[in-house]
Amino acid sequence: MISGAASGIGQATAVRLARRGVAIVAGYYPGDPHDVEETCKQVREVGGSIVAVPVDVRSREECDALAATAVEHFGRIDIAVAAAGIVRISPIEEMSDGDWDNVLSVDLGGVMRVFRATVERMEGPGALVAVSSVTGGIYGWDDHSHYASAKAGVIGLSRSLAVELSPRRIRVNVVLPGLIETPQTMDGVNSMGAENLAKAHDVIPLSRIGAAEEVAGAIDFLASDAASYITGQQLVVDGGLSARRPHTFPSST
């Protein structure tokens, strides 16, 4: 079960897991301009089974319905990936309570709601993987304090759940992507944009932007039996970006 499966990391994860025989329940936001049908097409092309379910992760009822659909169609939930997220630019003095609440409700609250709905239906063993970020997880980002706060919170949430759920043999881990080429990152209004991403090559030790498929590979590993003794951990996927801090970084404006 994957939230945010219509594009980017969520979409790449759906295809990656389907390739190794995992049945996919793809949660997608109905207002997302990206077409979840492309996810369905790619999953089926690799021989996978998929059901697409509209979900607003700000809603407990819709997250519960997502998990219930997974059980209804496939009998159980073995893996849940919380990949839904938004980025908004807002200097602190211009940030309204609504701006703050919306980003926190999607980027942190959405992870909690997806995981809560899953755990209520997961008998164990199982794996939960959340998508955080090097922003908030390792360093800050000017004009994005709400986003960074939410992503830092995802790490705290996941660590706590890793301990809480360990008696049920449910593992909980987090991936921290760096600069990854996704539709969201290419948004030049609220995120980096293509021009700034091109400049960022110079500060990334591997000298390139990451691909969503590379983050999906990390998620696949953490969700697999190969990571059966790993829980409560953070896996950074950033091409070495965080290893060479501090550095001058392109502005988002």
HUBELKA-V105541 format. One record per residue. N is the residue number from 1. RES is the residue in one letter. PHI is phi in whole degrees, 0 to 359 (* if undefined). PSI is psi in whole degrees, -180 to 180 (* if undefined). BURIAL is b if it has 16 or more other ideal C-beta (glycine too) atoms within 10 Angstrom, else e. Layout:
N_RES_PHI_PSI_BURIAL, N_RES_PHI_PSI_BURIAL
This chain:
1_M_*_128_b, 2_I_227_126_b, 3_S_269_153_b, 4_G_70_35_b, 5_A_271_2_b, 6_A_281_-18_b, 7_S_198_174_b, 8_G_58_-137_b, 9_I_296_-39_b, 10_G_298_-43_b, 11_Q_295_-47_b, 12_A_298_-36_b, 13_T_292_-40_b, 14_A_302_-45_b, 15_V_292_-42_b, 16_R_299_-48_b, 17_L_292_-39_b, 18_A_298_-34_b, 19_R_298_-28_b, 20_R_258_18_e, 21_G_95_9_e, 22_V_278_128_b, 23_A_287_139_b, 24_I_247_131_b, 25_V_250_112_b, 26_A_260_106_b, 27_G_277_134_b, 28_Y_219_148_b, 29_Y_279_125_b, 30_P_301_-28_e, 31_G_273_1_e, 32_D_290_129_e, 33_P_291_-13_e, 34_H_275_146_b, 35_D_268_113_e, 36_V_296_-19_b, 37_E_297_-28_e, 38_E_293_-39_e, 39_T_299_-47_b, 40_C_300_-42_b, 41_K_298_-47_e, 42_Q_294_-39_b, 43_V_296_-44_b, 44_R_292_-30_e, 45_E_295_-27_e, 46_V_264_12_e, 47_G_86_15_e, 48_G_269_164_b, 49_S_256_139_e, 50_I_211_142_b, 51_V_233_128_b, 52_A_261_134_b, 53_V_228_123_b, 54_P_292_136_e, 55_V_207_133_b, 56_D_258_112_b, 57_V_290_-4_b, 58_R_282_-8_b, 59_S_251_122_e, 60_R_298_-42_e, 61_E_298_-41_e, 62_E_287_-34_b, 63_C_292_-39_b, 64_D_298_-41_b, 65_A_294_-36_b, 66_L_299_-49_b, 67_A_293_-39_b, 68_A_297_-37_e, 69_T_295_-39_b, 70_A_300_-45_b, 71_V_292_-40_b, 72_E_299_-42_e, 73_H_275_-36_e, 74_F_237_0_b, 75_G_90_-27_e, 76_R_196_170_e, 77_I_241_121_b, 78_D_260_-32_b, 79_I_222_136_b, 80_A_230_131_b, 81_V_241_120_b, 82_A_263_96_b, 83_A_245_-4_b, 84_A_290_137_b, 85_G_191_160_b, 86_I_228_157_b, 87_V_235_132_b, 88_R_225_139_b, 89_I_267_133_b, 90_S_194_108_b, 91_P_302_148_e, 92_I_302_-37_e, 93_E_286_-14_e, 94_E_256_-3_e, 95_M_280_124_b, 96_S_275_164_e, 97_D_300_-34_e, 98_G_295_-40_e, 99_D_301_-49_e, 100_W_299_-51_b, 101_D_298_-38_e, 102_N_294_-47_b, 103_V_295_-44_b, 104_L_296_-37_b, 105_S_292_-35_b, 106_V_278_-54_b, 107_D_282_-27_b, 108_L_248_-53_b, 109_G_299_-35_b, 110_G_297_-38_b, 111_V_296_-47_b, 112_M_301_-45_b, 113_R_292_-40_b, 114_V_295_-44_b, 115_F_291_-40_b, 116_R_300_-46_e, 117_A_298_-36_b, 118_T_292_-50_b, 119_V_298_-33_b, 120_E_297_-21_e, 121_R_241_-4_b, 122_M_265_122_b, 123_E_277_-22_e, 124_G_85_153_e, 125_P_290_161_e, 126_G_195_175_b, 127_A_223_132_b, 128_L_246_133_b, 129_V_230_126_b, 130_A_253_148_b, 131_V_260_111_b, 132_S_259_-136_b, 133_S_190_155_b, 134_V_295_-26_b, 135_T_286_120_b, 136_G_92_-44_b, 137_G_285_-31_b, 138_I_232_-44_b, 139_Y_217_175_e, 140_G_265_176_e, 141_W_215_116_b, 142_D_302_142_e, 143_D_68_12_b, 144_H_224_39_b, 145_S_295_-32_b, 146_H_292_-42_b, 147_Y_296_-47_b, 148_A_297_-39_b, 149_S_296_-42_b, 150_A_296_-44_b, 151_K_291_-33_b, 152_A_294_-39_b, 153_G_297_-33_b, 154_V_300_-37_b, 155_I_293_-46_b, 156_G_298_-42_e, 157_L_300_-47_b, 158_S_292_-39_b, 159_R_299_-44_b, 160_S_295_-43_e, 161_L_293_-32_b, 162_A_301_-41_b, 163_V_287_-47_e, 164_E_299_-39_e, 165_L_264_-3_b, 166_S_300_-35_e, 167_P_297_-22_e, 168_R_266_7_e, 169_R_61_35_e, 170_I_255_118_b, 171_R_268_146_b, 172_V_226_122_b, 173_N_222_171_b, 174_V_226_141_b, 175_V_255_143_b, 176_L_242_90_b, 177_P_290_150_b, 178_G_266_-129_b, 179_L_275_109_b, 180_I_240_137_b, 181_E_283_101_b, 182_T_225_163_b, 183_P_305_-36_e, 184_Q_293_-44_b, 185_T_293_-31_b, 186_M_285_-8_e, 187_D_291_110_b, 188_G_281_-6_e, 189_V_272_-52_e, 190_N_257_-15_b, 191_S_231_-149_b, 192_M_287_-49_b, 193_G_84_159_b, 194_A_298_-41_e, 195_E_295_-47_e, 196_N_290_-32_b, 197_L_297_-39_b, 198_A_298_-39_e, 199_K_292_-29_e, 200_A_292_-18_b, 201_H_308_-35_e, 202_D_290_-21_e, 203_V_254_0_b, 204_I_262_122_b, 205_P_308_-36_e, 206_L_277_2_e, 207_S_60_34_e, 208_R_199_163_e, 209_I_278_145_b, 210_G_282_162_b, 211_A_256_149_e, 212_A_303_-34_b, 213_E_297_-29_b, 214_E_287_-35_e, 215_V_290_-39_b, 216_A_301_-36_b, 217_G_297_-39_b, 218_A_293_-41_b, 219_I_296_-44_b, 220_D_302_-45_b, 221_F_300_-50_e, 222_L_295_-28_b, 223_A_275_-9_b, 224_S_265_170_e, 225_D_293_-18_e, 226_A_296_-21_e, 227_A_251_29_b, 228_S_296_-18_e, 229_Y_249_22_e, 230_I_242_120_e, 231_T_207_151_b, 232_G_72_24_b, 233_Q_244_164_b, 234_Q_240_128_b, 235_L_249_114_b, 236_V_274_131_b, 237_V_233_83_b, 238_D_220_15_b, 239_G_64_19_b, 240_G_90_4_e, 241_L_305_-49_b, 242_S_288_-20_e, 243_A_287_-23_e, 244_R_250_15_e, 245_R_296_149_e, 246_P_275_157_e, 247_H_205_164_e, 248_T_279_128_e, 249_F_241_141_b, 250_P_301_139_b, 251_S_290_155_e, 252_S_275_-2_b, 253_T_243_*_e
